[in-house]
Amino acid sequence: MPSGTIHALIVLETQQSSDITYRIYDYDRRDKKTGQLRQLHLRQAKDVTTVPFTEPQINSHIVHNGNSIITTLISQPDSPFFTVYKWEIHDQTSLSHEHGPYTLVSIINGNGILTVDDQQYPLHKGNHFIIPATVKSWTMDGEILAIASEPTD
C-alpha cells in the first residue's frame, strides 16, 4: 500500500521509520488520562492523502530455489527505502542478504527450522526475527510462508 493511502488495518507493514499516525476516526475512544475523546487529525490526514487513488504498479520478480519460490514484491525503483520478499519454503533452502545489511523475517504460516552456523531454531507462524549483518547465509527447512524485508543500502 503506497504512502498517502487511507487504511484502517494492516496485518504486516514494512515502512520507512515514522512517528506519525493521523486518526480520522477513533470509535469514540477516550483518552485514559483526561476522559476526553481522543484527538482526530482530519486536516493533517487530508493534506497527505493521495486523491485520486491509483493502484501501484508492482514489478514482482520470481526465482525458483529448488522446490522453494522467492518472490521479490517490492524493490527499487518501487521503493528507495527497502526490498520486500515473499519466501515460499518447501524444503531446505539456502538464503543470504540480497540488498541490505540485515533481513527482517516474519513467519506468516507454517513450521520449520532456521539453521545459522550449525545452530537450529524452530520456526512457527507468528515468529518475527532479524538476521543480522554478521550472518552471511542461512538455511530454512520445512513448509513455511514468510515475508522478509531488507533496508536499501
C-alpha positions as a printed NumPy array, in Angstrom:
array([[  0.   ,   0.   ,   0.   ],
       [  1.658,   3.243,  -1.057],
       [  2.043,   6.176,   1.313],
       [ -0.845,   8.616,   1.133],
       [ -3.418,   5.791,   1.221],
       [ -6.02 ,   5.855,   3.989],
       [ -6.178,   2.487,   5.726],
       [ -7.695,   1.016,   8.864],
       [ -5.824,  -2.234,   9.385],
       [ -2.59 ,  -3.618,   8.112],
       [ -1.616,  -7.11 ,   9.15 ],
       [  2.078,  -6.701,   8.305],
       [  3.646,  -3.359,   7.467],
       [  7.107,  -2.662,   6.097],
       [  7.767,   1.049,   6.138],
       [ 10.329,   3.755,   6.464],
       [ 10.643,   4.72 ,  10.13 ],
       [  7.979,   7.241,  11.141],
       [  6.444,   8.509,  14.377],
       [  3.326,   9.923,  12.708],
       [ -0.173,   8.46 ,  12.74 ],
       [ -3.167,  10.587,  11.818],
       [ -6.507,   9.488,  13.227],
       [ -9.519,  10.236,  11.033],
       [-11.925,   8.068,  13.064],
       [-11.409,   6.587,  16.519],
       [-14.626,   4.763,  17.504],
       [-15.296,   7.448,  20.154],
       [-12.431,   6.168,  22.308],
       [-11.464,   8.361,  25.22 ],
       [ -8.049,   9.425,  26.481],
       [ -7.383,   7.436,  29.668],
       [ -5.862,  10.443,  31.465],
       [ -8.329,  13.179,  30.533],
       [-11.511,  11.237,  29.798],
       [-11.94 ,  13.362,  26.642],
       [-12.435,  11.938,  23.173],
       [ -9.062,  11.291,  21.573],
       [ -7.922,  13.948,  19.125],
       [ -8.636,  13.437,  15.435],
       [ -6.289,  14.74 ,  12.731],
       [ -8.645,  15.438,   9.831],
       [ -6.751,  18.38 ,   8.294],
       [ -3.36 ,  16.668,   8.528],
       [ -4.75 ,  13.437,   7.045],
       [ -6.339,  15.371,   4.186],
       [ -3.029,  17.13 ,   3.497],
       [ -1.143,  13.832,   2.992],
       [ -3.839,  11.705,   1.326],
       [ -3.331,  10.88 ,  -2.336],
       [ -6.511,  11.638,  -4.303],
       [ -7.475,  10.068,  -6.573],
       [ -6.054,   6.7  ,  -5.523],
       [ -4.106,   4.911,  -8.214],
       [ -3.251,   1.248,  -7.92 ],
       [  0.528,   0.894,  -7.634],
       [  2.293,  -0.938, -10.44 ],
       [  4.397,  -3.593,  -8.743],
       [  7.073,  -5.317, -10.792],
       [  7.462,  -8.576,  -8.867],
       [ 10.228, -10.998,  -9.769],
       [ 10.051, -14.766,  -9.112],
       [ 13.046, -17.073,  -8.615],
       [ 12.806, -20.82 ,  -8.038],
       [ 15.293, -22.107,  -5.45 ],
       [ 14.88 , -25.902,  -5.54 ],
       [ 11.221, -26.508,  -4.637],
       [ 11.024, -23.131,  -2.912],
       [  9.853, -19.893,  -4.517],
       [ 11.383, -16.496,  -3.736],
       [  9.263, -13.582,  -4.965],
       [ 10.582, -10.031,  -4.84 ],
       [  7.45 ,  -7.987,  -4.114],
       [  8.94 ,  -4.507,  -3.709],
       [ 12.379,  -3.25 ,  -4.755],
       [ 13.956,  -0.231,  -6.405],
       [ 12.621,   1.78 ,  -8.169],
       [  9.257,   0.947,  -6.493],
       [ 10.783,   1.791,  -3.101],
       [ 14.043,   3.611,  -2.421],
       [ 13.943,   2.517,   1.246],
       [ 13.55 ,  -1.278,   1.334],
       [ 13.14 ,  -4.522,  -0.582],
       [ 10.347,  -6.95 ,   0.379],
       [ 10.29 , -10.663,  -0.458],
       [  7.786, -13.478,  -0.133],
       [  9.525, -16.755,   0.686],
       [  7.576, -19.943,  -0.008],
       [  9.839, -22.565,   1.556],
       [  9.064, -26.197,   0.663],
       [ 12.352, -27.924,   1.503],
       [ 15.842, -26.997,   2.682],
       [ 16.606, -23.624,   1.094],
       [ 19.805, -21.597,   1.314],
       [ 19.361, -17.841,   1.686],
       [ 21.522, -14.748,   2.146],
       [ 21.139, -10.988,   2.365],
       [ 20.348,  -9.677,  -1.114],
       [ 20.234,  -5.878,  -0.888],
       [ 20.561,  -4.781,   2.712],
       [ 22.763,  -5.068,   5.762],
       [ 20.203,  -7.221,   7.632],
       [ 16.986,  -9.104,   6.939],
       [ 13.781,  -8.86 ,   8.986],
       [ 11.67 , -12.034,   8.699],
       [  8.02 , -12.65 ,   9.646],
       [  6.642, -16.191,   9.514],
       [  3.137, -15.849,   8.074],
       [  2.26 , -19.537,   8.022],
       [  3.766, -22.96 ,   8.544],
       [  6.556, -24.504,  10.585],
       [ 10.174, -25.319,  10.021],
       [ 13.765, -24.9  ,  11.1  ],
       [ 16.165, -21.971,  10.681],
       [ 19.818, -23.029,  10.682],
       [ 22.57 , -20.464,  11.278],
       [ 26.176, -21.637,  11.771],
       [ 25.012, -25.192,  12.617],
       [ 22.626, -23.855,  15.306],
       [ 18.967, -24.74 ,  14.712],
       [ 15.979, -22.608,  15.698],
       [ 12.356, -23.763,  15.442],
       [ 10.081, -21.57 ,  13.312],
       [  6.319, -21.227,  13.733],
       [  3.559, -18.999,  12.411],
       [  3.814, -15.615,  14.158],
       [  7.604, -15.641,  14.705],
       [  9.466, -12.434,  13.805],
       [ 13.256, -12.145,  13.86 ],
       [ 16.249, -10.333,  12.398],
       [ 19.108, -11.996,  10.57 ],
       [ 21.971,  -9.584,  11.393],
       [ 24.718,  -8.456,   9.024],
       [ 27.208, -10.748,  10.786],
       [ 25.31 , -13.767,   9.414],
       [ 26.216, -14.105,   5.747],
       [ 23.984, -17.095,   4.872],
       [ 21.454, -19.416,   6.486],
       [ 19.047, -22.21 ,   5.606],
       [ 15.36 , -22.668,   6.215],
       [ 13.666, -26.049,   6.012],
       [ 10.037, -27.072,   6.28 ],
       [  6.741, -25.751,   4.927],
       [  6.974, -22.014,   5.573],
       [  5.416, -18.85 ,   4.149],
       [  7.451, -15.826,   5.204],
       [  7.718, -12.146,   4.363],
       [ 11.27 , -10.798,   4.52 ],
       [ 12.335,  -7.143,   4.343],
       [ 15.727,  -5.563,   3.867],
       [ 16.565,  -1.867,   4.096],
       [ 18.207,  -0.474,   0.99 ],
       [ 21.91 ,   0.173,   1.474]])
